[in-house]
């Protein structure tokens, strides 16, 4: 679906539609029979989790625009908000249906591997005893069951929680007595009882049953509960009972109040809690549910046709497939490769001493993330280190980074942490970390009013003789040792005093944000990113017009800024050759004559999540190379604090140029962006290159040749 902006006459792919096309690429991985079987299930989980977040944020935003009575065309790339909601629902229904077909095909393949997912009607006598015992001991204490008929108000359903909607038909009795008299059993309508059972999140979704011979059996928690309905509703004398799953997704945008008496932590905490009662944006139900049950639920919840009502399969919250049990079957999972050391940088001895001599680049997960933790551990212990400053966006559940910072405080260092409390869906975790760090004596900064802090930076100050020397790192990703195993990201370790002086200026801006600093080296949002990258593009345009070689190579997560898209169109028309690797949303349409014929764009979706931002400009033969925390999205450019860092070390610069070429040569997992939006795989007659595997080989060879 392409919308044309009537003002600029330039065409854009709508952001929301492009996002759904990205999720379709995730679904392609689940369908790909060359992907290991259990990993295919996990891609289905990622697809489902992505879709939940899409409805909480993007669909909710479009819905707000539609409800305001505005078209939203200026911010939706020419799309009308109301029409767009209908287009989204139509696409999602088709994708959901496709995902169910894929799931069915995977389950058949699992059975060929002697792995059987059983429902409540396929249980053997020996499994029955195990299931009943498991239910009584682990599930029953965690269940929340609500009888709906007698309630004056429908209960507030939790966002993205899965519920079993229960319909009971009670037995007739000519002389109601006891419990049936209490519940008013009479005519057929009065004999209907409705209830809800919330699927507990504290119990594993997949329950592994005892093996039978060489066969492995798994039952989903939903079906285990279905098997025990008679135990749950024992006080009701019913002639029939049915259970169908439903799920509601709510608007996840934070509405932060302006009460000056509250701390920022209190405001964010209150706003996060408010999500539980925010407006529904999607209702998903088992398409086999009885019509009267569905009508009852929709009426009680006040959901109408303006909401996205999605018929689905028997099971919702398929994001849980991300944690599908491996059952010890490593042959059904991607082979794991050990994370490599950085050439020339040992984890033994002083890491600061090494960085003092030259810059080093860490590329996780090909390199071990341990260098970041090792850097902070050494800073915490080194008597000469006086201060540590770091930004925090998303931390691991059990964070070595956080413990290292607390360790530094206990050793008398001045530790400043800028923690972003509005990191979407990590707000509660960051609030807990903020309270913990604050209680340990860490100086916390809660960002800049009106701006999210998304930069990934750290600087320490060390006393050397009678001078203070800075050491630090700038990254494209979060300082999170868990996600560093599956997200690809760059981290530059440096003692370049000019760069680190400017990193320190960014921290100054956090505390005195009325003062706008100037930067010679870093490119910093929100004040300079758009103008700096525009100037770099203009330089390539000038070179092209002068008949000189001119090129731009871009790697990012998403491209949604229409102003940056227009600038790239301008560069294309001037003859600048542009290559783009964009994992997610891409509002630019490449390869259109007279507009973008000099632009090519691909997306790589594979084993790891492609996360780094890498920006390369030909610069007349002396390439300018930047790593960055910022995508070319309006929010990153204008409404966040972001840092793009130049690469001056020639060896690292060449390494990054090599990295881009490896990604660009992918003809196995690369999909081509085009006007058709069909996610076609790039295929050619060249030797097969699967870039993520080739990247590991590239760094492995570096070790061998060192």
C-alpha positions in Angstrom: 0.0 0.0 0.0 1.7 3.2 -1.2 0.4 6.6 -0.4 1.5 9.7 -2.3 2.2 13.0 -0.5 0.2 15.6 -2.5 2.5 18.4 -1.3 6.0 17.1 -2.2 4.8 14.8 -5.0 7.3 12.2 -3.6 6.1 8.7 -2.9 6.5 7.1 0.5 5.6 3.7 1.8 3.4 4.2 4.8 5.3 3.6 8.1 2.7 1.2 9.6 2.3 -0.8 6.4 6.1 -1.1 6.1 6.3 -2.2 9.7 3.8 -5.0 9.0 6.0 -6.0 6.0 9.0 -6.3 8.3 7.0 -8.6 10.6 6.1 -10.6 7.5 9.8 -11.1 7.0 10.0 -12.5 10.5 7.1 -14.8 9.6 9.1 -15.9 6.5 11.8 -17.2 8.9 9.2 -19.3 10.7 8.1 -20.7 7.4 11.7 -21.4 6.1 12.3 -25.1 6.2 16.1 -24.5 6.3 15.7 -22.9 9.7 16.0 -25.4 12.6 12.6 -26.6 13.7 12.5 -25.2 17.3 14.0 -21.9 16.1 11.1 -21.7 13.6 8.7 -21.9 16.5 10.7 -19.1 18.2 10.4 -16.9 15.2 6.6 -17.4 15.4 6.9 -16.2 19.0 8.8 -13.1 17.8 6.2 -12.4 15.2 3.4 -12.5 17.8 5.4 -10.4 20.3 6.1 -7.8 17.6 2.4 -7.7 16.7 1.4 -7.1 20.3 3.8 -4.1 20.5 2.6 -2.8 17.1 -1.0 -2.6 18.3 0.0 -1.1 21.7 2.0 1.7 20.1 1.5 2.3 16.4 -2.1 1.1 15.9 -3.0 3.0 19.1 -1.4 6.2 17.8 -3.2 6.0 14.4 -6.4 5.3 16.3 -5.9 8.4 18.5 -5.5 10.4 15.3 -8.7 8.9 13.8 -10.7 9.6 16.9 -9.6 13.2 16.9 -11.4 13.7 13.6 -8.1 14.5 11.8 -6.8 12.7 8.7 -3.2 12.6 9.9 -1.9 12.7 6.3 1.0 14.9 7.2 2.4 12.4 9.7 1.2 9.2 8.0 2.9 9.7 4.7 -0.3 10.7 2.9 -2.5 8.0 4.5 -5.9 8.8 6.0 -5.9 7.5 9.5 -9.4 5.9 9.3 -8.6 4.1 6.1 -5.2 3.0 7.4 -6.8 1.3 10.4 -8.9 -0.8 8.0 -5.9 -1.6 5.9 -3.9 -2.7 9.0 -6.8 -5.0 10.2 -7.0 -6.6 6.8 -3.3 -7.3 6.6 -3.1 -8.6 10.2 -6.0 -11.0 9.7 -4.2 -12.5 6.7 -0.9 -12.7 8.5 -2.5 -14.3 11.5 -4.1 -16.9 9.2 -0.7 -17.6 7.6 1.0 -17.9 11.0 -1.6 -20.6 12.0 -0.9 -22.5 8.9 2.9 -22.3 9.6 2.3 -23.4 13.2 0.4 -26.5 12.0 3.1 -27.4 9.5 5.8 -27.1 12.2 3.8 -29.3 14.6 3.6 -32.0 12.0 7.4 -31.8 11.5 7.9 -32.0 15.3 5.9 -35.2 15.3 8.3 -36.6 12.8 11.0 -35.8 15.4 8.9 -37.7 18.1 7.8 -34.4 19.7 4.1 -34.3 20.2 2.1 -31.3 21.4 -1.1 -32.7 23.0 -4.4 -31.0 23.8 -6.8 -31.9 26.5 -8.6 -34.5 24.4 -5.4 -36.5 23.6 -4.2 -37.5 27.0 -3.2 -41.0 28.0 -4.2 -42.5 31.4 -0.6 -42.2 32.7 -0.4 -38.5 31.5 -3.8 -37.8 33.2 -2.5 -38.5 36.7 0.6 -36.3 36.1 -1.6 -33.4 34.7 -4.0 -33.5 37.6 -1.2 -33.5 40.1 0.6 -30.7 38.3 -2.6 -28.7 38.2 -3.3 -29.0 41.9 0.3 -28.3 43.0 1.4 -25.5 40.6 -1.5 -24.1 38.5 -4.6 -24.0 40.8 -3.0 -21.7 43.4 -2.1 -19.2 40.7 -5.5 -19.1 38.9 -7.8 -16.1 38.9 -11.4 -17.2 37.9 -14.2 -14.7 37.6 -17.9 -15.6 37.3 -19.3 -12.8 35.1 -23.1 -13.1 35.3 -23.5 -11.7 38.8 -21.1 -8.8 38.4 -22.4 -5.2 38.0 -19.4 -4.1 36.0 -17.2 -6.2 33.7 -13.7 -6.7 35.2 -10.8 -4.8 33.8 -8.9 -7.2 31.6 -5.1 -7.0 31.8 -3.3 -5.8 28.7 -2.0 -8.7 26.6 -2.9 -11.3 29.2 -4.6 -14.4 27.8 -8.0 -15.5 29.1 -10.2 -18.6 28.7 -13.8 -17.5 28.2 -15.9 -20.1 29.8 -19.5 -20.9 28.8 -21.5 -23.3 31.0 -25.0 -24.6 30.4 -26.4 -25.7 33.7 -28.6 -28.7 34.0 -32.4 -28.2 34.3 -34.1 -29.0 37.5 -37.8 -28.7 38.2 -37.3 -27.8 41.8 -34.1 -25.7 42.1 -32.4 -26.0 45.4 -29.1 -25.4 47.0 -26.5 -24.0 44.8 -28.7 -24.0 41.7 -31.4 -22.1 43.5 -28.7 -19.5 44.5 -27.7 -19.1 40.8 -31.3 -18.9 39.6 -31.5 -21.8 37.2 -34.7 -21.5 35.3 -35.2 -20.9 31.5 -32.5 -21.6 28.9 -31.1 -18.1 29.1 -30.8 -18.2 32.9 -29.1 -21.6 32.6 -26.1 -19.9 30.8 -23.1 -19.0 33.0 -20.1 -17.2 31.7 -16.7 -17.0 33.4 -13.1 -15.9 32.7 -10.0 -17.7 33.7 -6.7 -15.7 33.4 -3.8 -17.8 32.2 -1.2 -17.3 34.9 2.1 -15.8 33.8 3.9 -17.3 36.8 3.6 -20.8 35.4 5.5 -22.1 32.3 3.3 -22.0 29.2 4.6 -25.3 27.9 4.4 -28.2 30.3 6.7 -31.1 29.5 5.0 -34.4 30.2 6.8 -37.7 31.1 8.3 -39.4 28.1 6.7 -42.6 26.8 9.5 -44.6 25.2 11.4 -42.3 22.9 8.4 -40.0 22.4 8.4 -36.5 24.0 5.1 -35.0 25.0 4.2 -31.3 25.7 0.9 -29.8 26.7 0.1 -26.1 26.7 -0.9 -24.6 30.0 -4.2 -23.5 28.3 -5.1 -27.1 27.6 -3.9 -28.4 30.9 -6.4 -25.9 32.5 -9.1 -27.1 30.0 -8.5 -30.7 31.2 -9.2 -29.6 34.7 -12.3 -27.5 34.2 -14.4 -29.9 36.2 -12.0 -29.4 39.2 -12.3 -25.6 38.9 -16.1 -25.4 38.5 -17.0 -28.3 40.8 -19.8 -26.4 42.5 -21.7 -26.1 39.3 -23.9 -28.9 38.0 -23.5 -28.3 34.2 -24.5 -30.4 31.3 -21.9 -28.8 29.0 -18.9 -26.5 29.3 -16.6 -24.9 26.7 -13.5 -22.7 26.9 -12.2 -20.4 24.2 -9.3 -18.0 24.4 -9.5 -14.2 24.2 -7.0 -11.5 24.5 -7.2 -7.7 24.7 -4.4 -5.3 23.7 -4.4 -1.8 25.2 -3.0 1.6 24.1 0.5 1.6 25.6 1.4 5.3 25.1 2.3 6.9 28.4 0.2 9.8 29.6 2.4 11.6 32.1 0.6 13.9 34.5 1.9 17.4 35.3 1.6 17.3 39.1 4.7 19.2 40.3 4.5 17.6 43.7 5.4 14.1 42.3 8.9 12.9 41.4 9.6 11.8 37.9 9.8 8.2 39.1 6.3 8.5 40.7 4.9 10.0 37.5 6.3 7.3 35.2 5.2 4.6 37.7 1.7 5.9 37.8 1.5 6.2 34.0 2.7 2.6 33.5 0.1 1.4 36.0 -2.5 3.4 34.0 -1.8 1.1 31.0 -3.9 -1.6 32.7 -7.0 0.5 32.2 -6.2 2.3 28.9 -8.3 2.0 25.8 -8.5 -1.3 24.0 -7.0 -1.2 20.5 -7.3 -4.9 19.6 -9.5 -7.8 20.6 -8.4 -11.3 19.5 -10.6 -14.3 19.9 -10.7 -18.0 19.0 -12.7 -18.1 15.8 -14.4 -21.3 17.1 -16.0 -19.5 20.0 -19.8 -19.6 20.2 -21.5 -16.5 18.7 -23.5 -15.8 21.8 -20.4 -15.9 24.0 -18.6 -13.5 21.7 -21.5 -11.2 21.6 -21.8 -11.3 25.4 -18.1 -10.4 25.8 -18.0 -7.6 23.2 -21.1 -6.0 24.7 -19.8 -6.2 28.2 -16.4 -4.7 27.2 -17.9 -2.0 25.1 -15.9 -3.1 22.0 -17.4 -2.1 18.7 -16.5 -2.2 15.0 -14.1 0.8 15.3 -11.8 -1.4 17.3 -9.6 -4.0 15.6 -11.4 -7.3 16.2 -9.2 -10.2 15.0 -10.5 -13.8 14.7 -7.6 -16.1 15.6 -6.7 -19.7 16.5 -7.2 -21.7 19.6 -4.1 -20.2 21.3 -3.1 -16.6 21.7 0.0 -15.0 23.3 2.1 -17.1 20.8 5.0 -14.9 21.9 5.5 -17.6 24.5 6.8 -19.8 21.6 10.1 -17.8 22.0 10.6 -20.0 25.1 9.5 -23.3 23.6 11.4 -26.0 25.5 14.4 -27.4 23.7 14.0 -30.9 25.2 17.8 -31.3 24.9 17.4 -31.4 21.1 20.3 -29.3 20.0 20.0 -30.7 16.5 16.7 -28.7 16.2 18.3 -25.4 17.2 20.8 -23.1 15.5 24.3 -24.2 16.2 25.9 -22.0 18.8 29.4 -20.5 18.2 31.6 -19.2 21.0 31.8 -15.4 21.1 35.3 -14.3 20.0 37.8 -12.1 21.7 38.7 -8.7 20.1 41.9 -9.0 18.2 44.7 -7.5 20.4 42.5 -6.8 23.4 42.8 -9.3 26.2 40.4 -9.7 29.1 43.4 -10.3 31.3 45.5 -7.4 32.5 44.5 -3.7 32.3 41.9 -2.9 29.6 42.4 0.8 30.2 46.1 0.4 29.5 45.3 -1.2 26.1 42.7 1.5 25.2 45.2 4.2 26.0 47.4 3.0 23.1 44.6 2.6 20.5 40.9 2.3 19.8 39.2 -1.1 19.7 35.8 -2.1 18.2 33.5 -4.7 19.8 30.9 -6.2 17.5 28.5 -8.3 19.6 27.6 -11.1 19.5 30.5 -12.1 17.3 32.7 -10.6 20.0 32.0 -11.3 23.7 30.1 -8.5 25.5 32.5 -9.1 28.5 34.7 -6.2 27.5 32.0 -3.7 28.5 31.7 -5.3 32.0 35.5 -5.7 32.3 35.9 -2.0 31.5 33.5 -1.0 34.2 34.9 -3.5 36.7 38.4 -2.1 36.3 37.1 1.4 36.6 35.4 0.5 39.8 38.6 -0.9 41.4 41.2 1.4 40.0 42.2 3.9 42.7 43.1 6.5 40.0 39.6 6.5 38.5 37.7 9.4 40.0 34.4 9.3 38.2 32.1 7.2 36.0 29.3 8.5 33.8 27.0 6.2 31.7 23.6 6.2 30.0 21.2 3.4 30.7 18.3 2.5 28.4 17.7 -1.2 28.8 19.5 -3.4 31.3 19.6 -7.2 31.7 17.3 -8.7 34.3 20.4 -9.5 36.4 22.8 -6.8 35.3 26.5 -7.1 35.7 26.6 -3.5 34.4 24.5 -2.3 37.3 26.5 -4.3 39.9 29.8 -2.8 38.5 28.4 0.7 38.9 27.4 0.0 42.5 30.8 -1.5 43.1 32.4 1.8 41.9 30.3 3.8 44.3 31.4 1.5 47.2 35.0 2.2 46.2 34.5 6.0 46.5 34.0 6.9 42.9 31.6 9.6 41.7 29.1 7.6 39.6 26.5 9.3 37.4 23.9 7.3 35.6 21.4 8.8 33.2 18.6 6.3 33.2 15.7 6.5 30.7 12.6 5.7 32.6 10.5 6.0 29.5 12.3 3.1 27.7 9.2 1.5 26.2 8.0 -1.7 27.9 11.1 -1.6 30.2 9.8 1.3 32.4 9.0 -0.9 35.4 12.4 -2.6 35.2 14.2 0.7 34.9 12.2 2.2 37.9 13.4 -0.8 40.0 17.0 -0.2 38.9 16.7 3.5 39.5 15.6 3.0 43.0 18.3 0.4 43.6 21.1 2.6 42.2 19.8 5.7 44.1 19.8 3.8 47.4 23.5 2.8 46.8 24.5 6.4 46.3 24.6 6.7 42.5 23.8 10.1 41.2 20.8 9.6 38.9 19.8 11.9 36.1 16.3 11.3 34.6 16.9 12.9 31.2 15.7 16.0 29.5 12.1 17.3 29.6 10.4 16.4 26.3 13.3 14.2 25.1 14.1 10.5 25.5 17.8 9.8 26.1 18.6 7.0 23.7 22.4 7.6 23.4 24.7 4.7 24.5 27.8 6.4 26.0 30.2 6.1 28.9 33.1 8.2 30.0 35.4 7.8 33.0 38.0 10.2 34.4 41.3 8.9 35.6 44.0 10.8 37.4 47.3 10.4 35.6 50.1 12.5 37.1 48.8 16.0 37.5 46.3 15.6 34.7 42.9 14.0 34.2 42.6 11.6 31.3 39.3 10.3 30.0 38.5 6.8 28.7 35.2 5.6 27.5 33.0 3.9 24.9 30.2 4.8 22.5 27.8 2.1 21.3 24.9 1.5 18.9 23.1 -0.8 21.4 22.1 -1.2 25.0 24.5 -2.2 27.7 22.7 -5.4 28.2 24.6 -8.7 28.5 21.5 -10.7 27.7 20.4 -9.1 24.5 24.1 -8.8 23.4 23.9 -12.5 22.7 21.3 -12.1 20.0 21.5 -8.4 18.9 24.3 -7.3 16.6 25.8 -4.0 17.9 29.0 -2.0 17.7 30.9 -0.5 20.7 33.9 1.7 20.2 36.4 1.7 23.1 38.5 4.8 23.0 40.8 7.2 24.8 40.5 9.9 22.1 40.4 13.0 24.3 38.6 15.1 21.7 35.8 12.6 21.3 35.5 12.0 25.1 35.5 15.7 25.9 32.4 15.9 23.7 30.9 12.8 25.3 31.3 14.7 28.6 29.5 17.6 27.1 26.5 15.4 26.4 26.3 14.6 30.2 26.6 18.3 30.9 23.5 18.8 28.6 21.6 16.3 30.7 22.0 18.5 33.8 22.0 22.0 32.2 19.8 21.4 29.2 19.1 25.1 28.6 22.6 25.3 27.3 23.2 23.9 23.8 26.7 22.8 23.3 28.7 22.8 20.0 30.4 19.7 18.8 33.3 19.3 16.3 33.4 15.5 16.3 30.1 13.9 17.6 26.8 14.3 15.9 24.2 14.8 18.6 20.4 14.8 18.5 18.2 16.7 18.8 20.2 19.8 17.7 22.6 18.6 15.0 21.7 15.1 13.6 19.5 16.3 10.7 21.7 19.2 9.7 25.0 17.2 10.0 23.8 14.2 7.9 22.2 16.6 5.4 25.5 18.3 5.0 27.3 15.0 4.5 24.7 14.1 1.8 25.1 17.5 0.2 28.8 16.9 0.0 28.1 13.7 -2.0 25.7 15.5 -4.2 28.4 18.2 -5.0 30.9 15.4 -5.8 28.5 13.7 -8.1 27.7 17.0 -9.9 31.5 17.6 -10.3 31.9 14.2 -11.9 33.7 12.7 -8.9 32.8 9.3 -7.4 30.0 9.8 -4.9 28.3 7.1 -2.8 26.4 6.6 0.5 26.2 3.3 2.4 23.7 3.2 5.2 22.8 0.5 7.7 20.0 1.1 10.2 16.9 -0.3 11.9 14.4 2.0 10.3 14.0 4.9 7.9 10.8 6.9 8.5 11.9 10.6 8.4 10.3 12.0 5.2 12.8 14.8 5.2 15.7 12.4 5.1 14.0 10.3 2.5 13.5 13.4 0.4 17.2 14.2 0.8 18.2 10.7 -0.4 15.9 11.1 -3.4 17.7 14.4 -4.2 21.0 12.6 -3.9 19.8 9.8 -6.2 18.7 12.3 -8.9 22.1 13.9 -8.7 23.8 10.6 -9.5 24.9 9.5 -6.0 25.0 5.7 -5.6 23.2 4.8 -2.5 23.1 1.3 -0.8 20.9 0.8 2.2 20.6 -2.2 4.6 17.4 -1.5 6.6 16.2 -4.2 8.9 12.7 -2.8 9.7 10.6 0.0 8.4 11.6 1.7 5.2 9.4 4.5 3.9 11.7 5.1 0.9 10.9 3.4 -2.4 14.1 2.5 -4.2 14.6 2.0 -7.9 11.9 4.4 -9.2 13.0 6.2 -12.4 13.4 9.9 -12.0 13.2 9.7 -8.2 15.3 6.9 -6.7 16.9 4.9 -9.6 20.3 5.1 -7.9 19.1 3.7 -4.6 19.1 0.0 -3.7 17.8 -1.3 -0.4 17.7 -4.7 1.3 16.6 -6.1 4.7 18.4 -8.9 6.5 16.4 -11.0 8.9 18.2 -14.1 10.3 19.5 -15.8 13.4 20.5 -12.5 15.1 18.6 -9.3 15.2 20.4 -6.7 13.1 20.6 -3.6 15.4 23.7 -1.4 14.6 23.5 1.9 12.8 26.4 2.5 10.4 26.7 5.5 8.2 29.3 5.7 5.4 29.9 8.7 3.0 32.4 8.4 0.1 33.9 11.9 0.7 35.9 11.9 -2.5 37.9 8.8 -1.7 38.5 9.4 2.0 35.3 7.8 3.5 33.7 9.3 6.5 32.3 6.6 8.8 30.0 6.9 11.8 28.5 4.4 14.2 25.3 5.7 15.9 22.5 5.1 18.3 20.1 7.0 16.0 18.0 5.6 13.2 16.8 8.1 10.6 13.4 8.4 12.2 11.8 11.7 13.2 11.7 10.7 16.8 15.5 9.9 16.9 16.4 13.0 15.0 14.2 15.6 16.7 12.9 14.2 20.0 15.7 12.1 21.5 19.3 12.6 22.7 21.3 10.5 20.3 25.0 10.3 19.6 26.7 9.4 16.3 30.5 8.9 16.6 33.1 9.3 13.9 35.6 6.5 13.4 39.2 7.9 13.1 41.2 4.7 13.5 42.0 3.5 10.0 42.0 -0.2 10.8 38.6 0.0 12.5 37.3 2.2 9.6 38.3 -0.6 7.1 36.7 -3.2 9.4 33.4 -1.4 9.2 33.7 -0.9 5.5 34.3 -4.7 5.3 31.3 -5.3 7.5 29.0 -3.4 5.3 30.2 -5.2 2.2 29.6 -8.6 3.8 26.0 -7.5 4.7 25.5 -6.1 1.2 26.7 -9.3 -0.5 24.0 -11.4 1.3 22.0 -13.4 -1.2 20.5 -16.0 1.3 18.7 -14.0 3.9 18.5 -10.6 2.2 15.1 -9.3 1.0 14.8 -6.6 -1.6 12.8 -3.4 -0.9 10.7 -2.4 -3.9 7.5 -0.7 -4.9 5.8 -4.2 -4.9 6.6 -4.7 -1.2 6.6 -8.5 -1.7 9.6 -9.3 0.5 11.3 -11.1 -2.4 14.6 -12.8 -1.5 17.6 -11.5 -3.3 18.9 -14.2 -5.6 21.8 -14.0 -8.0 24.4 -16.2 -9.7 27.1 -15.2 -7.2 28.5 -17.7 -4.6 26.0 -18.0 -1.7 26.7 -15.5 1.1 24.8 -15.7 4.4 26.1 -12.5 5.9 25.7 -13.4 9.6 27.7 -16.6 9.2 30.2 -14.9 6.9 30.7 -12.2 9.5 31.6 -14.8 12.2 34.1 -16.3 9.7 35.5 -12.8 9.1 36.3 -12.3 12.7 37.5 -15.9 13.2 40.1 -15.3 10.4 41.2 -12.2 12.2 42.0 -14.4 15.3 43.9 -16.9 13.2 45.9 -14.2 11.4 46.7 -12.3 14.6 
